[in-house]
Amino acid sequence: MIKTVNEVSPLIGTNPDSGAVQTVPFPGHTSVPEPEPRLLSAVVAGTGFDVPERILTNADLEQLVATSDAWITERTGMKERRIAAPDQAASDFALRASQRALADAGISAEEVDLIVVATVTGDMPFPSTSCILQHRLGATRAAAMDVAAGCSGFIYALATARQFIATGAYKTVLVVGVEVLSKITDWTDRGTCVLLADGAGAAVLRASADRDRGVVASYLGADGSRGDDLFMPAGGSRIPASVESVQQRLHFLKMNGNAIFKVAVRRMAESVNRVLRAARLKAEDIKLLIPHQANLRIIEATAKLLGFPMERVFVNIQKYANTSSATTIIALDEARRAGRVLAGDVVVLVAFGAGLTWGGVAIRW
Ligand SMILES: CC(C)(COP(=O)(O)OP(=O)(O)OC[C@H]1O[C@@H](n2cnc3c(N)ncnc32)[C@H](O)[C@@H]1OP(=O)(O)O)[C@@H](O)C(=O)NCCC(=O)NCCS
């Protein structure tokens, strides 16, 4: 039987200093240890993705900046990426990815209760891209909100959606990760332009009483003191758009690549360990690890730090490069369609990104 909120005892929190898991009981209640306070499971009922048609190869980039196919391949693992047409925006890709995920789940848009879109490159500052998507999908019953957590966006959105399902607030939630990074890319900066790309992925989460399936653990982290390592300075209320802000190229993504690299490895490894601990699982239980696709060397270094075999790490960075909040959900959909995720398998998604933010989710299929 499903427990009510007051019957579920320990809220499990983590102490960032010690890394130790702490249990914090509700006042007046005796703890009955459970892995996490779950009421209903959030099961992934369908997935889908969409990328622009236009392929930009490393050879194409050689024509734009002082770079080479050899440098990009060796330093990043990227070979090509998809780039939106001038008239395409985030909701165009989010729409097709969502339609595919809904078809995969076998449900109509009217059944969706909530849409959560992770993006930092939405169609416009407001209304939210989730509202634009709600209208275009015909998801007339759905509430809609955007989540901005950089490349960790899909993990943050999935963890958020899971909470609404766990408490019984919503039965069906559409979670989308979408970016059109090409529109905020400085195409004269070889340190960033070779890395960034466009695309969207979507997942349909549904409430289930089957507690052995679905999102079994999630973990989110942030360090706002490192915001300057990856940011877009202008376009907000601090530096609104002006002739000067455009001339100074402040509407483009800026990144301290070396600093991000080290944090990424450490935080993604930490995120894997934390979701494993929260789900009472071991690394051997993970059928497939799907890390954020920012750099193959970051992925390999993370696996090495964890002592995790690369054969069980999903990589598609060579085809799509870094689509920020879309990478993990595009990869999950590709992995499923390649037959690499079967019933009962545990899949762990981890990411890091601007904020800085990081996090992970463990899903049992
Ligand atoms: C950006 C990144 C690929 C750079 O790789 P790196 O091995 O750290 O390279 P460095 O920054 O140390 O640069 C080494 C040299 O290559 C040069 N270089 C940088 N980009 C280049 C490019 N596209 N082509 C050729 N040379 C390039 C640098 O100018 C530098 O030259 P120098 O030694 O003469 O100064 C890497 O740091 C990275 O992936 N960081 C994480 C970025 C990330 O994940 N961002 C998204 C977060 S969600």
The ligand as an SDF file (V2000), in Angstrom:
LIG
                    3D

 48 50  0  0  0  0  0  0  0  0999 V2000
   38.0270   23.4820  -23.8900 C   0  0  0  0  0  0  0  0  0  0  0  0
   38.9210   22.2450  -23.8970 C   0  0  0  0  0  0  0  0  0  0  0  0
   38.5210   21.3010  -25.0070 C   0  0  0  0  0  0  0  0  0  0  0  0
   40.3290   22.6990  -24.1330 C   0  0  0  0  0  0  0  0  0  0  0  0
   41.1850   21.5650  -24.1330 O   0  0  0  0  0  0  0  0  0  0  0  0
   42.5580   21.6040  -23.3410 P   0  0  0  0  0  0  0  0  0  0  0  0
   43.2400   20.3370  -23.6080 O   0  0  0  0  0  0  0  0  0  0  0  0
   42.2130   21.9610  -21.9240 O   0  0  0  0  0  0  0  0  0  0  0  0
   43.3200   22.7330  -24.0730 O   0  0  0  0  0  0  0  0  0  0  0  0
   43.8820   24.1110  -23.4730 P   0  0  0  0  0  0  0  0  0  0  0  0
   42.7350   25.0170  -23.0980 O   0  0  0  0  0  0  0  0  0  0  0  0
   44.8720   23.7630  -22.3940 O   0  0  0  0  0  0  0  0  0  0  0  0
   44.5900   24.6850  -24.7020 O   0  0  0  0  0  0  0  0  0  0  0  0
   45.7490   24.0600  -25.2610 C   0  0  0  0  0  0  0  0  0  0  0  0
   46.1380   24.8310  -26.4930 C   0  0  0  0  0  0  0  0  0  0  0  0
   45.1810   24.5540  -27.5290 O   0  0  0  0  0  0  0  0  0  0  0  0
   44.7100   25.7950  -28.0640 C   0  0  0  0  0  0  0  0  0  0  0  0
   43.3450   25.6110  -28.5180 N   0  0  0  0  0  0  0  0  0  0  0  0
   42.1890   25.8650  -27.8440 C   0  0  0  0  0  0  0  0  0  0  0  0
   41.1460   25.5880  -28.6300 N   0  0  0  0  0  0  0  0  0  0  0  0
   41.6580   25.1500  -29.8060 C   0  0  0  0  0  0  0  0  0  0  0  0
   41.0810   24.6970  -30.9900 C   0  0  0  0  0  0  0  0  0  0  0  0
   39.7380   24.6310  -31.1700 N   0  0  0  0  0  0  0  0  0  0  0  0
   41.8970   24.2940  -32.0040 N   0  0  0  0  0  0  0  0  0  0  0  0
   43.2140   24.3340  -31.8760 C   0  0  0  0  0  0  0  0  0  0  0  0
   43.8220   24.7630  -30.7570 N   0  0  0  0  0  0  0  0  0  0  0  0
   43.0420   25.1500  -29.7350 C   0  0  0  0  0  0  0  0  0  0  0  0
   44.8470   26.7780  -26.9400 C   0  0  0  0  0  0  0  0  0  0  0  0
   44.8910   28.0810  -27.4150 O   0  0  0  0  0  0  0  0  0  0  0  0
   46.1320   26.3350  -26.3110 C   0  0  0  0  0  0  0  0  0  0  0  0
   47.1860   26.8700  -27.0620 O   0  0  0  0  0  0  0  0  0  0  0  0
   48.5080   27.4460  -26.3500 P   0  0  0  0  0  0  0  0  0  0  0  0
   49.0800   26.2760  -25.6240 O   0  0  0  0  0  0  0  0  0  0  0  0
   49.2930   27.9450  -27.4820 O   0  0  0  0  0  0  0  0  0  0  0  0
   47.9950   28.5080  -25.4350 O   0  0  0  0  0  0  0  0  0  0  0  0
   38.8250   21.5130  -22.5360 C   0  0  0  0  0  0  0  0  0  0  0  0
   39.4270   22.2840  -21.5350 O   0  0  0  0  0  0  0  0  0  0  0  0
   37.4160   21.2110  -22.1120 C   0  0  0  0  0  0  0  0  0  0  0  0
   36.7390   20.4320  -22.7500 O   0  0  0  0  0  0  0  0  0  0  0  0
   36.9890   21.8030  -20.9810 N   0  0  0  0  0  0  0  0  0  0  0  0
   35.6590   21.5880  -20.4920 C   0  0  0  0  0  0  0  0  0  0  0  0
   34.7380   22.4130  -21.2840 C   0  0  0  0  0  0  0  0  0  0  0  0
   33.3220   22.0230  -21.0620 C   0  0  0  0  0  0  0  0  0  0  0  0
   33.0330   20.8900  -20.8300 O   0  0  0  0  0  0  0  0  0  0  0  0
   32.4360   22.9840  -21.1700 N   0  0  0  0  0  0  0  0  0  0  0  0
   31.0630   22.7520  -21.0830 C   0  0  0  0  0  0  0  0  0  0  0  0
   30.6500   22.5670  -19.7000 C   0  0  0  0  0  0  0  0  0  0  0  0
   29.0240   22.0180  -19.6560 S   0  0  0  0  0  0  0  0  0  0  0  0
  1  2  1  0
  2  3  1  0
  2  4  1  0
  2 36  1  0
  4  5  1  0
  5  6  1  0
  6  7  2  0
  6  8  1  0
  6  9  1  0
  9 10  1  0
 10 11  2  0
 10 12  1  0
 10 13  1  0
 13 14  1  0
 14 15  1  0
 15 16  1  0
 15 30  1  0
 16 17  1  0
 17 18  1  0
 17 28  1  0
 18 19  1  0
 18 27  1  0
 19 20  2  0
 20 21  1  0
 21 22  1  0
 21 27  2  0
 22 23  1  0
 22 24  2  0
 24 25  1  0
 25 26  2  0
 26 27  1  0
 28 29  1  0
 28 30  1  0
 30 31  1  0
 31 32  1  0
 32 33  2  0
 32 34  1  0
 32 35  1  0
 36 37  1  0
 36 38  1  0
 38 39  2  0
 38 40  1  0
 40 41  1  0
 41 42  1  0
 42 43  1  0
 43 44  2  0
 43 45  1  0
 45 46  1  0
 46 47  1  0
 47 48  1  0
M  END
$$$$
